[in-house]
Amino acid sequence: MGLLFREKETAPCTVTISHRFEELSAHVRLDNGAVIHPGDTVQVQGPEIMAAFGEMIEEKRTAIITRASKLEQLWTRATGDLEFMELCEFSFSEEVMS
């Protein structure tokens, strides 16, 4: 892994899509044990998976992992907490909730 350049690798993966009353989710598990680090991106190859209501679908696919450079990893770790705070919404009100 270079200081300024990204590297790509492929990995087999399992995609699980759940569209049920109890759960609405999509998960990707990398089957070769690859670890995703800050700044890395994962793109799953293949057509879109659509699950009808009440279904849970599991498919084997191939994922392309783009590894962040060392500089990108450092930047992501340094600014990650600040970006998380943008997701938080704070509200102050004098009204009492009943």
ChimeraX attribute file (.defattr): number of C-alpha atoms within 10 A of each C-alpha:
attribute: neighborCount
match mode: 1-to-1
recipient: residues
	/A:1	11
	/A:2	11
	/A:3	11
	/A:4	10
	/A:5	12
	/A:6	14
	/A:7	12
	/A:8	13
	/A:9	11
	/A:10	16
	/A:11	16
	/A:12	16
	/A:13	21
	/A:14	17
	/A:15	18
	/A:16	17
	/A:17	21
	/A:18	20
	/A:19	17
	/A:20	14
	/A:21	9
	/A:22	8
	/A:23	11
	/A:24	12
	/A:25	11
	/A:26	14
	/A:27	10
	/A:28	18
	/A:29	14
	/A:30	20
	/A:31	14
	/A:32	10
	/A:33	10
	/A:34	14
	/A:35	8
	/A:36	14
	/A:37	12
	/A:38	14
	/A:39	18
	/A:40	18
	/A:41	14
	/A:42	17
	/A:43	12
	/A:44	18
	/A:45	11
	/A:46	10
	/A:47	7
	/A:48	7
	/A:49	13
	/A:50	12
	/A:51	15
	/A:52	12
	/A:53	11
	/A:54	12
	/A:55	12
	/A:56	17
	/A:57	14
	/A:58	15
	/A:59	11
	/A:60	15
	/A:61	17
	/A:62	17
	/A:63	23
	/A:64	16
	/A:65	20
	/A:66	17
	/A:67	22
	/A:68	24
	/A:69	18
	/A:70	16
	/A:71	13
	/A:72	18
	/A:73	16
	/A:74	14
	/A:75	13
	/A:76	17
	/A:77	13
	/A:78	11
	/A:79	10
	/A:80	13
	/A:81	10
	/A:82	10
	/A:83	11
	/A:84	9
	/A:85	10
	/A:86	8
	/A:87	8
	/A:88	8
	/A:89	6
	/A:90	6
	/A:91	5
	/A:92	5
	/A:93	6
	/A:94	5
	/A:95	6
	/A:96	5
	/A:97	5
	/A:98	3
